[in-house]
Amino acid sequence: MYPFLRMGLEIRAAKRAAPLGTFDTHVSRLRCWPHDLDIFRELNNGRTLTLYDLGRVALFYRLGLVGKMRERRWVGTVAGSSVRYRKRVRLWDEIEMRSRLVGWDARFFYLEQGMWVGGTCTSHGLFRNALTDRNGLVPTATATEILGGTASPPLPGWITAWGEAEGERPWPPMQDEDGPR
């Protein structure tokens, strides 16, 4: 089940927190609860993605984007993600989640998020986000107006390499000559 109560608490905390600059880091503190666990008694990988959602929404509130997006009837969407898992998160662990906007290209915004337990990074996610309206993708050149017209810093090589690799990935998937396997 989606953690609506947690989302509400994160939004409330974000609204009460000081605004952030475009490339500042939002920090959330969460706890790993019993309903976050998988059968191996560790944070479920799907729940990890959901918790990253909470961090991105809070970041958007602190950047002052949510109200401006609503005014324009824009909706944010995840257009791609890549997550590395490096250390288990166990029941009752306190998680520090860090979320920040790294930059953008002509079509997408790139955000990175990490979860930390006891000073050790447990996972790191790269998220390619887009803003959409009823006509499709909102170009980042238009969308950045709500960020005050800030220019994107150059994207790190590992992010551009990931974006280029995603561009080579076939869509629809699994359509080789022999058919799906």
C-alpha positions as a Markdown table, in Angstrom:
| # | Residue | x | y | z |
|---|---|---|---|---|
| 1 | Met | 0.0 | 0.0 | 0.0 |
| 2 | Tyr | 1.2 | 3.5 | -0.8 |
| 3 | Pro | 2.4 | 5.4 | 2.3 |
| 4 | Phe | -0.1 | 8.2 | 2.2 |
| 5 | Leu | 0.5 | 9.2 | 5.9 |
| 6 | Arg | 4.2 | 9.4 | 5.3 |
| 7 | Met | 3.7 | 11.5 | 2.2 |
| 8 | Gly | 1.5 | 13.9 | 4.2 |
| 9 | Leu | 4.0 | 14.2 | 6.9 |
| 10 | Glu | 6.8 | 14.8 | 4.4 |
| 11 | Ile | 4.8 | 17.5 | 2.6 |
| 12 | Arg | 3.9 | 19.2 | 5.9 |
| 13 | Ala | 7.6 | 19.2 | 7.0 |
| 14 | Ala | 8.7 | 20.4 | 3.6 |
| 15 | Lys | 6.2 | 23.3 | 3.6 |
| 16 | Arg | 7.5 | 24.3 | 7.1 |
| 17 | Ala | 11.2 | 24.1 | 6.1 |
| 18 | Ala | 13.2 | 26.9 | 4.6 |
| 19 | Pro | 13.2 | 27.2 | 0.8 |
| 20 | Leu | 16.1 | 25.6 | -1.0 |
| 21 | Gly | 18.2 | 27.0 | -3.9 |
| 22 | Thr | 17.9 | 25.2 | -7.2 |
| 23 | Phe | 20.8 | 22.8 | -6.6 |
| 24 | Asp | 20.6 | 22.5 | -2.8 |
| 25 | Thr | 20.1 | 19.2 | -1.1 |
| 26 | His | 16.9 | 18.3 | 0.7 |
| 27 | Val | 17.4 | 15.9 | 3.6 |
| 28 | Ser | 14.6 | 13.6 | 5.0 |
| 29 | Arg | 14.8 | 11.3 | 8.0 |
| 30 | Leu | 12.8 | 8.1 | 7.9 |
| 31 | Arg | 12.6 | 4.9 | 9.7 |
| 32 | Cys | 12.4 | 1.4 | 8.2 |
| 33 | Trp | 9.0 | 0.0 | 9.5 |
| 34 | Pro | 7.7 | -3.6 | 9.4 |
| 35 | His | 5.5 | -2.9 | 6.4 |
| 36 | Asp | 8.6 | -1.7 | 4.5 |
| 37 | Leu | 10.3 | -5.2 | 4.7 |
| 38 | Asp | 10.5 | -8.0 | 2.1 |
| 39 | Ile | 10.6 | -11.7 | 3.0 |
| 40 | Phe | 14.3 | -11.3 | 3.8 |
| 41 | Arg | 13.5 | -8.8 | 6.6 |
| 42 | Glu | 15.2 | -5.9 | 4.8 |
| 43 | Leu | 13.9 | -2.8 | 3.0 |
| 44 | Asn | 12.0 | -4.0 | -0.1 |
| 45 | Asn | 13.5 | -2.6 | -3.3 |
| 46 | Gly | 10.1 | -1.5 | -4.5 |
| 47 | Arg | 9.5 | 0.4 | -1.2 |
| 48 | Thr | 13.0 | 2.0 | -1.7 |
| 49 | Leu | 11.7 | 3.5 | -4.9 |
| 50 | Thr | 8.5 | 4.7 | -3.1 |
| 51 | Leu | 10.5 | 6.3 | -0.4 |
| 52 | Tyr | 12.6 | 8.1 | -3.0 |
| 53 | Asp | 9.3 | 9.4 | -4.4 |
| 54 | Leu | 8.6 | 11.0 | -1.0 |
| 55 | Gly | 12.0 | 12.7 | -1.1 |
| 56 | Arg | 11.5 | 14.1 | -4.6 |
| 57 | Val | 8.1 | 15.5 | -3.7 |
| 58 | Ala | 9.5 | 17.2 | -0.6 |
| 59 | Leu | 12.3 | 18.6 | -2.7 |
| 60 | Phe | 9.9 | 20.0 | -5.2 |
| 61 | Tyr | 7.9 | 21.7 | -2.4 |
| 62 | Arg | 11.1 | 23.2 | -1.0 |
| 63 | Leu | 12.2 | 24.4 | -4.4 |
| 64 | Gly | 8.8 | 26.2 | -4.7 |
| 65 | Leu | 7.8 | 24.2 | -7.8 |
| 66 | Val | 4.6 | 22.5 | -6.8 |
| 67 | Gly | 2.4 | 25.6 | -6.7 |
| 68 | Lys | 3.9 | 26.9 | -10.0 |
| 69 | Met | 3.3 | 23.5 | -11.6 |
| 70 | Arg | -0.3 | 23.4 | -10.5 |
| 71 | Glu | -0.9 | 27.0 | -11.9 |
| 72 | Arg | 0.3 | 25.7 | -15.3 |
| 73 | Arg | -1.4 | 22.3 | -15.0 |
| 74 | Trp | 2.0 | 20.6 | -15.3 |
| 75 | Val | 2.5 | 17.2 | -13.8 |
| 76 | Gly | 5.9 | 15.6 | -12.9 |
| 77 | Thr | 6.7 | 12.1 | -14.1 |
| 78 | Val | 9.7 | 9.8 | -13.8 |
| 79 | Ala | 10.9 | 9.0 | -17.3 |
| 80 | Gly | 13.7 | 6.7 | -16.2 |
| 81 | Ser | 15.6 | 5.5 | -13.2 |
| 82 | Ser | 18.7 | 3.6 | -12.2 |
| 83 | Val | 19.3 | 2.5 | -8.6 |
| 84 | Arg | 22.3 | 0.9 | -7.0 |
| 85 | Tyr | 21.9 | -1.1 | -3.8 |
| 86 | Arg | 25.0 | -1.5 | -1.7 |
| 87 | Lys | 24.0 | -2.2 | 1.9 |
| 88 | Arg | 20.9 | -3.7 | 3.5 |
| 89 | Val | 18.5 | -1.5 | 5.4 |
| 90 | Arg | 17.0 | -3.4 | 8.4 |
| 91 | Leu | 14.0 | -3.1 | 10.6 |
| 92 | Trp | 14.0 | 0.1 | 12.7 |
| 93 | Asp | 17.0 | 1.5 | 10.9 |
| 94 | Glu | 17.0 | 5.3 | 10.8 |
| 95 | Ile | 17.4 | 6.4 | 7.2 |
| 96 | Glu | 18.8 | 9.8 | 6.1 |
| 97 | Met | 17.6 | 10.4 | 2.5 |
| 98 | Arg | 19.3 | 13.1 | 0.4 |
| 99 | Ser | 17.6 | 14.5 | -2.7 |
| 100 | Arg | 18.9 | 17.1 | -5.2 |
| 101 | Leu | 18.5 | 18.3 | -8.7 |
| 102 | Val | 21.7 | 17.8 | -10.6 |
| 103 | Gly | 20.8 | 19.5 | -13.9 |
| 104 | Trp | 18.9 | 19.1 | -17.2 |
| 105 | Asp | 19.2 | 18.7 | -20.9 |
| 106 | Ala | 16.7 | 19.7 | -23.6 |
| 107 | Arg | 14.0 | 17.1 | -22.5 |
| 108 | Phe | 14.7 | 15.9 | -19.0 |
| 109 | Phe | 15.6 | 16.9 | -15.4 |
| 110 | Tyr | 18.1 | 14.7 | -13.6 |
| 111 | Leu | 17.9 | 14.1 | -9.9 |
| 112 | Glu | 20.0 | 12.0 | -7.6 |
| 113 | Gln | 19.0 | 10.6 | -4.3 |
| 114 | Gly | 20.8 | 8.5 | -1.7 |
| 115 | Met | 19.9 | 6.7 | 1.4 |
| 116 | Trp | 22.3 | 6.6 | 4.3 |
| 117 | Val | 22.3 | 4.5 | 7.5 |
| 118 | Gly | 24.8 | 5.3 | 10.2 |
| 119 | Gly | 27.0 | 7.3 | 7.8 |
| 120 | Thr | 27.0 | 4.6 | 5.1 |
| 121 | Cys | 25.3 | 5.0 | 1.8 |
| 122 | Thr | 22.9 | 2.0 | 1.3 |
| 123 | Ser | 21.5 | 3.0 | -2.1 |
| 124 | His | 21.8 | 5.7 | -4.7 |
| 125 | Gly | 19.3 | 6.5 | -7.4 |
| 126 | Leu | 19.5 | 8.5 | -10.6 |
| 127 | Phe | 16.1 | 9.7 | -11.8 |
| 128 | Arg | 15.3 | 11.3 | -15.1 |
| 129 | Asn | 12.2 | 13.4 | -14.6 |
| 130 | Ala | 10.0 | 15.3 | -17.0 |
| 131 | Leu | 7.2 | 17.8 | -16.7 |
| 132 | Thr | 4.1 | 17.2 | -18.9 |
| 133 | Asp | 1.0 | 19.0 | -19.8 |
| 134 | Arg | -2.0 | 18.0 | -22.0 |
| 135 | Asn | 0.3 | 18.3 | -25.1 |
| 136 | Gly | 3.1 | 16.0 | -23.8 |
| 137 | Leu | 6.5 | 16.9 | -22.5 |
| 138 | Val | 7.1 | 20.5 | -21.4 |
| 139 | Pro | 10.6 | 21.5 | -22.9 |
| 140 | Thr | 13.1 | 22.1 | -20.1 |
| 141 | Ala | 13.8 | 25.5 | -21.6 |
| 142 | Thr | 10.1 | 26.4 | -20.8 |
| 143 | Ala | 10.0 | 24.6 | -17.5 |
| 144 | Thr | 13.2 | 26.3 | -16.1 |
| 145 | Glu | 11.3 | 29.6 | -16.1 |
| 146 | Ile | 9.7 | 28.5 | -12.8 |
| 147 | Leu | 13.3 | 28.0 | -11.5 |
| 148 | Gly | 14.0 | 31.6 | -12.2 |
| 149 | Gly | 15.6 | 31.0 | -15.6 |
| 150 | Thr | 18.6 | 29.3 | -14.0 |
| 151 | Ala | 21.0 | 27.6 | -16.4 |
| 152 | Ser | 21.9 | 24.0 | -15.9 |
| 153 | Pro | 25.4 | 23.2 | -14.9 |
| 154 | Pro | 27.1 | 20.7 | -17.2 |
| 155 | Leu | 25.8 | 17.2 | -16.4 |
| 156 | Pro | 28.5 | 14.9 | -15.0 |
| 157 | Gly | 29.8 | 12.3 | -17.5 |
| 158 | Trp | 28.2 | 9.4 | -15.8 |
| 159 | Ile | 24.8 | 11.0 | -16.2 |
| 160 | Thr | 25.2 | 11.8 | -19.8 |
| 161 | Ala | 26.6 | 8.3 | -20.5 |
| 162 | Trp | 23.5 | 6.8 | -18.8 |
| 163 | Gly | 21.2 | 9.0 | -20.9 |
| 164 | Glu | 23.0 | 8.0 | -24.1 |
| 165 | Ala | 22.8 | 4.4 | -23.2 |
| 166 | Glu | 19.1 | 4.8 | -22.6 |
| 167 | Gly | 18.8 | 6.3 | -26.0 |
| 168 | Glu | 20.2 | 3.1 | -27.5 |
| 169 | Arg | 17.8 | 0.9 | -25.6 |
| 170 | Pro | 15.1 | -0.6 | -27.9 |
| 171 | Trp | 11.5 | 0.5 | -27.5 |
| 172 | Pro | 9.2 | -1.4 | -27.4 |
| 173 | Pro | 11.5 | -3.9 | -25.7 |
| 174 | Met | 12.0 | -7.6 | -26.4 |
| 175 | Gln | 11.1 | -7.4 | -30.1 |
| 176 | Asp | 14.0 | -9.4 | -31.6 |
| 177 | Glu | 13.6 | -11.4 | -34.8 |
| 178 | Asp | 12.7 | -14.6 | -33.0 |
| 179 | Gly | 10.0 | -12.9 | -30.9 |
| 180 | Pro | 9.8 | -12.7 | -27.2 |
| 181 | Arg | 11.6 | -15.4 | -25.3 |
